[in-house]
């Protein structure tokens, strides 16, 4: 029965993605979990987003919150969290999609001894797709090397509020920053080892790249440097230099990359351009 299941606030933040929004909304509506409230925060869209939401509201209950001017993704996410009534909150980006059992399976494995729960992800690129398999339990030690969680979790709303929500001052790595703070306060993050979300990387629009990525990750590094050991700091600085499009040598690779990240880094570099 619905009343036996804790309420989950499903929060979708969007900005000028009217063409993609139905895919994300359809995936929320299709959830098998029986007790969900849908919250859409429109961060000042100037396209047909309000019309898309209106069509859905004719059939399902959606709390629609609109910023007349864009306040940024983090502010939009925090507005959604502030409006939520659920015991849990779960986010979705407007160009991605949940699999139909995502919320049901995340709620099922959640327990008080973990900070939050996430899942493996199906990554869709322009010419191929591949699953992103994550660790079953993501500890703070491993998380301080790199974002092993991704962009979305299911978490108790009061826990996000306790750590201060998304940091609206960061220009990149805002989700990563929140996962670190949650993990530091409440323990490791549990992962359901099957894809329960699809992330579409086949569009460059809205992606943070170049100088913006560099500045944002440098902000993140300075904020969390005190939590990191020497190896974690070296790897984080290595990634920051990489964001600046600086070259890398074999010696730097061996010195800075932790062994558990070798394969990922080698795949990124590519065998044809290895340390050239």
matplotlib code that plots the C-alpha trace (Angstrom):
import matplotlib.pyplot as plt

x = [0.0, 1.1, 1.0, 3.6, 6.2, 8.2, 7.5, 10.2, 10.5, 11.7, 13.3, 14.0, 15.8, 15.6, 16.8, 15.9, 15.5, 11.9, 12.8, 14.4, 12.2, 9.5, 12.0, 13.1, 9.5, 8.3, 11.0, 9.8, 6.2, 7.0, 8.5, 7.2, 7.6, 4.2, 4.7, 6.5, 5.9, 7.2, 8.8, 10.1, 12.2, 12.4, 15.5, 14.3, 13.8, 13.0, 11.8, 8.6, 9.4, 6.2, 4.0, 5.6, 4.9, 1.4, 0.6, 1.9, -0.1, -3.3, -2.6, -0.4, 0.4, 3.6, 4.7, 6.1, 8.4, 9.7, 12.5, 11.7, 15.5, 18.1, 19.8, 22.0, 21.7, 22.7, 20.2, 17.5, 18.4, 18.3, 14.9, 13.6, 14.9, 13.4, 10.0, 10.2, 8.0, 9.6, 11.7, 14.0, 14.9, 16.2, 17.4, 17.3, 18.9, 16.6, 18.6, 18.8, 16.4, 15.6, 14.9, 11.5, 12.6, 15.3, 13.5, 12.1, 15.5, 17.3, 14.8, 15.0, 18.8, 19.0, 19.9, 21.0, 24.6, 25.2, 25.1, 23.0, 22.6, 23.2, 23.4, 25.4, 24.7, 24.2, 26.3, 25.2, 27.8, 27.4, 28.6, 28.2, 26.8, 28.4, 27.5, 29.5, 30.0, 30.8, 32.0, 29.4, 30.5, 32.1, 34.2, 35.4, 39.0, 38.2, 35.8, 38.5, 40.5, 37.6, 33.9, 33.0, 29.3, 28.2, 25.6, 22.6, 21.7, 18.8, 19.3, 17.4, 16.3, 17.3, 20.8, 21.2, 19.8, 22.2, 25.3, 24.0, 22.7, 24.5, 27.2, 26.0, 29.5, 31.1, 31.2, 31.8, 31.9, 28.9, 27.5, 30.9, 31.3, 28.0, 28.8, 32.0, 30.3, 27.6, 30.1, 32.3, 29.3, 27.3, 29.5, 30.1, 27.8, 26.1, 25.8, 23.2, 25.4, 23.1, 22.2, 19.2, 19.8, 20.8, 23.1, 23.2, 26.6, 25.6, 25.0, 27.7, 25.2, 25.4, 28.5, 31.2, 34.5, 37.8, 38.4, 35.1, 35.9, 39.4, 38.2, 35.5, 37.7, 40.3, 37.6, 36.6, 40.3, 40.9, 37.6, 38.4, 42.3, 42.3, 40.4, 42.9, 46.1, 49.2, 48.2, 44.7, 46.0, 48.5, 45.8, 43.4, 46.1, 47.0, 43.3, 43.3, 46.4, 44.7, 41.6, 44.0, 45.0, 48.6, 50.7, 51.4, 54.4, 54.8, 56.6, 53.8, 51.2, 53.0, 53.6, 50.1, 47.6, 46.5, 46.7, 42.9, 42.5, 45.2, 42.8, 40.3, 43.1, 44.7, 41.3, 41.0, 44.4, 44.0, 46.7, 47.4, 48.3, 49.8, 52.1, 52.9]
y = [0.0, 3.5, 4.7, 2.0, 3.5, 6.6, 9.6, 10.3, 13.8, 13.5, 16.8, 17.8, 21.0, 22.4, 25.3, 25.7, 22.0, 21.9, 19.4, 16.9, 17.5, 14.9, 12.1, 13.0, 13.5, 10.3, 8.4, 9.9, 9.2, 5.6, 4.7, 1.6, 3.1, 4.1, 7.2, 9.9, 13.7, 15.3, 18.7, 20.6, 23.7, 25.8, 28.0, 30.9, 29.0, 31.2, 28.4, 26.3, 24.7, 26.1, 24.7, 21.3, 21.3, 22.5, 19.6, 17.1, 18.8, 18.0, 14.3, 14.1, 16.2, 18.2, 21.0, 23.5, 26.2, 28.8, 31.3, 34.3, 34.8, 32.0, 31.6, 28.7, 24.9, 24.8, 27.4, 25.6, 22.3, 23.9, 25.5, 22.0, 20.5, 23.4, 22.7, 18.9, 17.1, 13.7, 11.7, 11.1, 13.3, 12.1, 14.3, 14.0, 16.2, 17.4, 15.6, 12.2, 9.5, 7.1, 3.4, 2.5, 0.6, 3.2, 4.7, 1.4, -0.3, 2.6, 2.9, -0.8, -0.8, 2.4, 2.0, 4.3, 3.2, 4.8, 8.4, 7.8, 5.4, 5.5, 3.0, 2.0, 4.1, 3.6, 6.2, 7.1, 8.8, 10.0, 6.7, 4.1, 3.3, 1.6, 0.9, 2.7, 0.0, 1.5, 0.1, -1.6, 0.7, 4.0, 5.2, 8.7, 7.6, 6.5, 9.4, 12.0, 10.7, 11.3, 11.4, 7.7, 8.4, 10.4, 13.1, 11.8, 9.9, 9.1, 10.6, 11.6, 15.2, 16.1, 15.0, 17.3, 20.1, 19.2, 19.6, 22.8, 21.6, 22.3, 24.9, 27.8, 29.4, 26.5, 26.8, 23.1, 19.8, 20.9, 17.3, 15.9, 18.4, 17.5, 13.7, 14.4, 16.4, 13.7, 10.9, 12.7, 13.3, 10.1, 7.3, 5.5, 5.6, 2.4, 1.5, -0.8, -2.6, -2.4, 0.5, 2.4, 5.6, 6.7, 9.7, 11.1, 12.4, 12.9, 16.6, 19.2, 22.0, 23.0, 20.9, 22.6, 22.6, 24.5, 27.4, 26.9, 23.3, 24.3, 27.1, 25.0, 22.0, 24.3, 25.7, 22.2, 21.2, 24.2, 23.5, 19.9, 19.9, 19.6, 16.3, 14.8, 12.8, 13.3, 10.8, 12.3, 15.8, 14.7, 13.1, 16.0, 18.4, 16.1, 16.3, 20.1, 20.4, 18.2, 20.5, 23.2, 21.1, 20.8, 17.8, 14.8, 12.5, 8.9, 9.9, 12.2, 9.5, 6.9, 9.4, 10.9, 8.3, 5.8, 2.2, 1.7, 4.5, 3.3, 1.6, 4.5, 7.0, 4.8, 4.6, 8.3, 9.0, 6.4, 4.1, 6.2, 9.3, 7.8, 10.4, 12.0]
z = [0.0, -0.8, 2.9, 3.9, 1.5, 2.3, 0.1, -2.5, -3.9, -7.5, -8.5, -12.1, -12.8, -16.3, -18.5, -22.2, -22.9, -24.1, -26.8, -24.4, -21.4, -22.3, -22.3, -18.7, -17.5, -19.1, -17.2, -13.9, -14.6, -15.5, -12.1, -10.5, -7.0, -5.7, -3.6, -5.5, -5.8, -8.9, -8.7, -11.7, -11.2, -14.4, -14.1, -16.3, -19.5, -22.5, -24.8, -24.8, -21.4, -19.7, -22.5, -22.1, -18.3, -18.8, -21.1, -18.5, -15.7, -17.6, -16.8, -13.7, -10.6, -11.0, -8.7, -11.2, -9.8, -12.2, -11.8, -14.0, -14.4, -14.4, -11.0, -12.0, -11.6, -8.0, -6.9, -8.9, -7.2, -3.8, -4.5, -5.4, -2.2, -0.1, -1.8, -1.3, 1.2, 0.9, 3.3, 0.4, -2.6, -5.9, -8.7, -12.5, -15.2, -17.9, -20.7, -19.0, -18.0, -15.2, -15.7, -14.5, -11.3, -10.3, -7.3, -6.1, -6.1, -4.5, -1.7, -1.1, -0.5, 1.4, 5.1, 7.9, 7.7, 4.3, 3.3, 0.2, -2.6, -6.4, -9.2, -12.3, -15.3, -19.0, -20.8, -24.3, -26.6, -30.2, -31.7, -29.0, -25.5, -22.6, -18.9, -16.2, -13.5, -10.1, -6.8, -4.6, -1.7, -2.4, 0.6, 1.3, 0.7, -2.9, -3.5, -2.7, -5.7, -8.2, -8.5, -8.5, -7.9, -10.9, -11.0, -9.1, -5.9, -3.6, -0.2, 2.9, 2.5, 6.0, 5.3, 2.3, 4.4, 7.3, 5.1, 3.4, 0.1, -3.2, -3.0, -5.2, -5.3, -7.2, -11.0, -11.6, -9.6, -7.6, -7.4, -6.5, -3.8, -2.2, -2.3, -0.5, 2.2, 2.6, 2.7, 5.2, 7.5, 7.1, 5.9, 2.5, -0.5, -1.6, -5.3, -7.0, -9.5, -12.5, -14.7, -13.4, -15.2, -18.7, -19.2, -22.7, -23.6, -27.3, -26.9, -26.1, -25.3, -21.7, -20.9, -18.7, -20.6, -20.8, -18.5, -16.7, -15.8, -14.7, -12.4, -11.0, -10.2, -8.7, -6.4, -5.4, -4.7, -2.5, -0.6, 0.1, 0.1, 3.9, 3.7, 1.2, 1.7, -0.4, -3.1, -3.4, -3.8, -6.4, -8.5, -8.1, -9.3, -12.2, -13.3, -12.9, -15.1, -17.6, -17.6, -18.7, -21.7, -20.5, -21.7, -19.6, -19.4, -18.5, -15.3, -14.3, -15.1, -12.9, -10.1, -9.9, -11.0, -8.4, -9.6, -9.4, -12.0, -14.5, -16.8, -16.9, -17.5, -20.2, -22.0, -21.8, -23.3, -26.0, -27.3, -30.4, -28.4, -25.3, -23.8, -27.1]

ax = plt.figure().add_subplot(projection="3d")
ax.plot(x, y, z, "-o")
ax.set_aspect("equal")
plt.show()
